Amino acid sequence: MSKYDVLEAFFSEQPADRSEIRLSFAQIEEVLGFSLPRTARIDRIWWANARNYPPGSIWLSYGWKAKDIDLAGQAVTFQRIGDSNEDSRQSGRYERLTSFLKAVIQEQSQLALDFDEIGRIIGAELPKSALTDRTWWANISTAPWVVAEWAVESVFLRARIVVLRRLGENLLRDVPHQVRLLLENTTTSVHIDATKLLRWISFCRRVGWHFEATILYEKGCPDTGSLHPAEHAELDECYEVSKRALLRYKKADTGRA
């Protein structure tokens, strides 16, 4: 639950024929019932149309996006999504980027592209707003990377680089869920793709999840024949490191007893 949830009622109650709303920051504070943070007054990124955090996720869910952020005038204009001809032009212009991202091998979960590379992919230079305003890279539903099931993770405007992460995989969530399935499923076998298994166990080793790494390796029942010998060696090493770590803990507990 977010303190910005009060905005839900405001956007949901807007008339269907209303396509734009210009609000001063003071008017927004009146709707919220509290003052906006200082960052909202000095940084456009606070107003990003991003689905992964409020308040952007709230107005997006009700079909609106922040269009013009006037920091000098302390106001913002919201536009109903789908009412702008620019949206349809943009979606067509960046179809090549969507196709490019869809073609990236499934095993690659993160990708870094510089702005010139993106320009070559789409066959045109990025607009000036993409070079100077982080909100251009917001993860809205119509963004070409979101359509391809990727999300912008970081944007470095000075370095002219954007880092993208494949949607659908959250290791902090997925690994514990898979371990639970492996431990509690007593009726059928739960198999994990060998490449995914390697990625997950490597992650567990990095963050110190030795128990999870051991369960994934011993109960995942993978067919590792598709792995390169070097990958197979890495998988075995990660398992051995985690297994030894668990044994050290057990010996330490026995010694204290």
C-alpha positions, 0 to 999 in steps of 0.5 A: 500500500502506498501513501499515493493511493489517494490518487487512484480516486482522482484519476478514476473519476475523470470524465471519459471525454477529458484528455488532458489535465494540468495541475499545479503542485499545490493542487496535487498536494491538496488531493494528496493531503500532504506535501510533495517531496523536495525531489518532485520539485527539482527532478523530472525523474520523480514524475516518471511514467514507471509501472514499477513504483508509485506514483507513476504506477498509479496514474498509468494504471488508470490510463494517464501519463505525465506529459509535461513537467514544468518545474519552473512553473511548479505544474504538471500536465497529464494526458490520457494514454492513447489520445496522442498521435505521437504515441502511434508514430513512436510505436511504429518508429521503434518496431525495429528495437522491439524486434531486436530485443525479442531476438536476444537469446533467452539465456541473456537476462541483462543488456547494455546498449549505447545510444548510438547502437540504438540509433543504428538499430532503429535506423534514426537518431534518438530524439533530443528528449531521450538524450537529456530526460530520464523520463523518456526511458520510463517503463510504460506499457507501450515502450518498445522494450516493454513490448519486447518484455524488457525493462529499463534498469538504469540510464546513464545520460552522460555516458549515453548508455541504457541498461535493460533487464529481461522481465519475468525473472526476479531471482530474489523471488524465483529462487526461493519459490523454486526451492519450495517447489522442490522440497514440497512436491512429492508427487512429480519431478520438478525439472529446471533448464540446465542454463537457468540452473547454472544462472540461479546457482551462480546467483545463490553463490554470490549472495550466500544462499548456500542452502538454496544452491544445494537444493537446486543442484541436488533436487533440480534433476537437470539434463546438463548435457546441453551445457558447455564443459566450462559451464558444467565445471562452473555449475559443479564448482558452485555446488561444491562451494555451497555444500562445503559452506553448509558443512562448515556451519553444521560442524560449528553448531556441533562444536558449540553443542 
